[in-house]
Amino acid sequence: MHLINSVLKRRGFLVLFLGLSSFSVNAQVVKPLFYTKYWELTVKDSAEYFRVGILDTTNYTWIGSIKDYQLGGKLVMEGAYQQGKKNGVFYFYYLDGTLEKTGEFKNDIQKGIWKSYYPNAKLKSEVEFTDAGFTPISFYDTLGNRLLIDGTGYWEELFYEFGIEKPLKNVGHFKNHKRDGKWFCTLGDVTIYEEIYNNNKLISIKKIEGEKLKKMTPPIEFKNKMLPDYKFQVMEEFVTLHYINRDHYPFLSFLPKPLSEGEFADVIFTVVEQTATPKGGMQAFYNYVGKNLKMPSKAKGKIEGKVFVQFNINSDGSISDVICIKGIGFGCDEEAVRVVRESPAWIPGHQRGKPVKQRMVLPITFKTG
């Protein structure tokens, strides 16, 4: 998962509050930070959440109490930071205000007993975090029946992956506090992968290939994850959407400056802040190539290899100036150029929040047989 797209610069202090007038001390503003459903920094019009708290813009770390809200104003999380690290008890809430999960952080690490609850407010699970790791204590079904006792019994845990809207689920059994037998990771009715354990030792793993999850690495080390588990990483690394700049958050100096009209219009970039991508991702592009690429008749049974094709992604996403820069002959070079030239439009690269022209080089693979 590639989450970091910002290089942080260190400067000044910022205090965020709601409903208060500006303070005169050190660049304090009355503006919250807004986030997408994946907790990327965004603007209010694209937001699902916002955070209220104190931000040190010298080190870009949170200070003291913070609260996260759904855009409509419902509290979804509250806790506190000390010296830039999560410390103390954190509370997570469902949108109706019911407590979802609570537990303590010490220097950014989960410690002690964490409890999670069902939307009906019944206890779902208790786990203990120590220096030795994660220990299951109890697990209950929605009716209150205890399914895991003294470290033995059924367990399930929901978690999210960045960019996947629905939660995934880890399901399996513990025996004497250790994983035992088959464990499954599912997304809805689809099994993504299955593992087999013996006395907490992973014996085997079977990965099921899926469209969106094809590249997902199964988490070998089981953890009692947050919902979503990537939230703090994204927020604390200040991951932003490509169009966010210092016009939106002038106090975040690492954000790009907005472009003046027409700036970079005639420049072709090779590296940009937000690289050009095919609609649907690279896998969708290579799926297109796989369906449309034809092995030339004179190459069949004679040659295979990679043809490197250079092309431009224009600021509107269209493809132009397609050439072969390293080929294998036998008609493969021309075929690779054709397929790239006729491919669907891309999402253009962005520099300082503006779409720009970007030059790309990609390998197109030919195989015999």
N, C-alpha and C positions, 0 to 999 in steps of 0.2 A: 504494500500500500504506500503510494508516494504522496505524502501529505504536506511536506514543507515546500513552500514556494516563495519564502521571504527571507531576506538577510536582515537581521535586526541591527539597528544603530542605536546608540545609547545617548539619551539627552533628556533632561528636565524631569518634572513630576506632573502627574495628572490625577485629579480626584474626580470621580464620577458620582453624581447624585441625581435623583429625580425630584422635580418640583421645588428646587432651591435656586436662589440667585447665584451668580458667579462669585467666587471668592477672589480676593486680590493676591493670594499667595501662590506664586510659582505655577502659572499656566493651568489653573484648575477650571474645569468647564462643567456645565450642567447636562452633559450629553451621555447617554448610556451607549454601550457597544451592542450592535445588533448581529444576530447569527442566523444562518440557514438551518434547515432541519438536520444537516450534518455538522453543525457547529462551526462552519466556516464564517469568518468575518464578512459582513455584507452591509447593505443599507436597509433602512426601515421597510421600504417597499418590497424587498425580497426576503424579509426576515420571518422566522417563526418563533424566535426567542430573543431575549435581551438580558444583559447582565448589569447589575448595579453594584458598584464597589469601588475600591481605591486601587489605582494602577500607577506603579512607579515606572515612568517612561525612560529612566536612565537604564534600568535593567530589564524592563518590560516584564515585571512580575506583579502579582496581586498582593495587596497588603490588607490584613484584617478581614472583617466580615464581608462576605459576598452573597448575593442572592441572584438566582436565575429565574426568569419568568417566561411563560408563554406569552406571545405578543398581545393576547387579550388581557393580560395582567395576572394570570394564575401562577402562583409560585410552584416551581418544579424542583428546585434544589436550594439548599442553604448550607453554608459552612464558613470556614475561615482559613486564612493563610498567615504564616509567620515566616518572615525572611524569604518570601517567594515560594514556600513549600506548604502543602496542605497539612494542617495540624488541627486536631480536635475532632469533635463529632460532626459528621455530615448527615444531612437528611435529604432524601429523594421522595418526591410526591407524584402520585397520579394527578391527572388534570382536574379531578373532582376534589382534590385536597387530601385524599387518603394517603397515609404514609406507605411508601413502596419499599424503601430500604433504608437502613441506618447503620452506622458504624463509625469507628474512629480511624483517623490517619495520624501517623507520627512520622514527620519528615517525609511526606509524600508516599509513605508505605502503609498499607492496610494492617491494622493491629487489633488484637482482641477479638471479641465476638461480634459478628455482623449478623443482623436479622433482616429478612425480607418478608414481605406480606403480599397476599392476594388483594385484588381490588375490593373484595368483600371485607377487608380488614383482618381476616384470619391469618395467623402466622403460617408462612410457607416454609422457611428454612432458617437454620442457625449454623453458622460456620465459625471456626476460630482460626485467626491468622497469628502465627508465631514466627520466630526466626527460622524454624524448621519447615515452615510452609503452611499449607491449607489442610485443616482437619474438619470433616463433616460431623456435625453434632446431631442434627435432626432434619427431617423433611416430612411435610404434611401435604395431604391432598386438600382440595378446596372445601371439603366437608369437615376438616379437622382431624382426619384419621392419620396417625403417625406411620409413615412408610419406611423410615430409617431410624433405627434404635441402636444406641451404643455403637455407632459407626458401621452398622450393617443394614443393608436394605436399598431401596430404590432411590434414585436421585435424578433431578433434571434442572437445567439452568438455561435461561434465555440470554442471548447476547447478540450484538449487532456488529456488522462489518461496515466499514466506510463505503458509502455509495449504494448499499443494499437496504431498501426501505423496510422489509419485513425482518423480524427477529429470527435468528437461527437458534436451534435448541440442542444442547448436549444431554443425552439420556443414557443411563446405565445403572450399574449396581456397585455398591461398596461392600467389602467384607473386612471386618476389623479395621475400618477407616482407610482401606486401600481399594483401589479400583480392581474389579474382578469380572471376568467374562467379557461379553460384547458391550461396547459403547457405540452410540450412533450420534452423528450430527445431522440434523434434518432442517429443511426449509419448507415449511408447510407440510405437504405430503411427500416431498422428495427427500430421499436420503442422499446427502452429499458425500459422506464417507463413513466407514465403520472401522473400529479398532477392537482388538482383542487383548485383554490384560490378564496377567497371572501374578497375584501378590504385588500389584502396582507396577509391574514390569510390562512394557509394551511388547507383545509377541508379534503382532502383525497389524498392518493397516491397509485398508482397501479404499481407494479414492474413486468416487463416481464422477465422471466428467459431466458438467452441466454448462449451459450457455454462459450465464453471467459469472459462475463460480469456478470456471475451468482453471483459473490460475490461483485460486485460494489455497494457501498452504494449511493443511490441518494442524490445529494447535496441539502439538505433542504434549506440552506441559499444561495440564488442566488447571484452570483458575476459576474462582468465583468472580465473574466479571461484572463490571458496572453496566448500566444501561444508559446510553450506549458505551461500550468499553473504550472507544476511541475519543470520547468527548474531551477529556482533559488534555490529551496530547494535541488535538487540533486547536483548542482554545489557548493553551499555554505556549504553543509555537506560533500563534497568530497566523494561521493559515487563512488566506484571503481568496475571494473570487477575483478573477482577472481584471474586472473593471473597477475595483476599489482603489482609490488614490487619496492623496492628501487633501483634495477638495472635500472629501467625505469625512475624513478623520485627520485634520491638520496637526494634531498632537502626536500622531504616529509617524515619526520621521522616516521609518524604513519603507513606507509606502511610496510608490512612484509619483512623481509630479504629473499633473495632467498635461496632455499634449496641446500645443497651439494648433489652430486649424491648418491642415495641410502639412504639418510636420511629419517627416519620414515618408512622405508620399512616394518619393522616387527611390527609396532605399530598399535593398533586398537584404534581409537578415538571414544569418545561419543559426544564430542563437538568440532567443527572445525570452522575456520573462514568463510568458505563457505560450508554450509551443503549439503549433498547429496539430490537430488530431482529426482522424476520420470520424464522420458521424457514426456513432455506435462503437467507437474505439478501434484499436489496431486489429483486434480479432475479427471485427466485422469487415475491415478492409481485406485481410488475408482470406476470409471466407469468400469475398467477391472475386479475388484473384484465383482462388482454387476452382471456382465454378466457371470462370471465363477464360482462363489461360489454356491455350491449346499447344501441345507439343508439335512442332513442325514435322512434317513427314520425313524430311531429309535428316532430322536429328534423332528419330526413333531408333533405339538400339545402338546409337553411335556415341552419344555424349549426354552428360548431365552436369549440373552445377548451378552456380548463382550468377545472374546478370544484375549488375548494379546500375540503377536508373536514377538520374538526377532530374528534378522537376521543381517548379515554383508553385507554392500555394499562395494565390493572390489574396488581397484584403477582403474580397467577397467570398473566398473559399473555393473559387474556381482553380483549375489546374492548367498550367501553361509551361511552355519551353521544356518539354520532356525529351531527354536525350539519354543514350546509353554511354556510360563513362568507363565501363569495364564489362566486356562480353565474353561469350563462349562460342559464338558463331553458329553455323548451321540453321540460320533463321530465328534462333532463340532471342537474339538481341532485338530484332524488329518486333517480335511478338510481345516481349516484355514492355517495350515502349508503347505499343498499341493498347495493352491492357491498362497501363497506368494512365495514359491519355484519356481513355474512355471511362475511367472510374468516377463514381459519384463525387460531388463537391465535398470538401472538408470544412471543418470549423477552423477559421484562420487563426494564425498566431497573433498574440497581442503584446504590445510594448507600451508601457505607461498607460494601460487601460484602453489603447486604441488598436483596432485591427491593422495588421501590417503584412507586407509580402515576405514570405519566408522560403528559403531554398532548402530542399530535402534531398537525401539520398537513401534509397531503400534497395535491399536485395530481393530479387524475384527468383525463386528456386524452380529449376526444371529437373524432373526425375524420369528415368526410363522405366518401362514396365507398368 
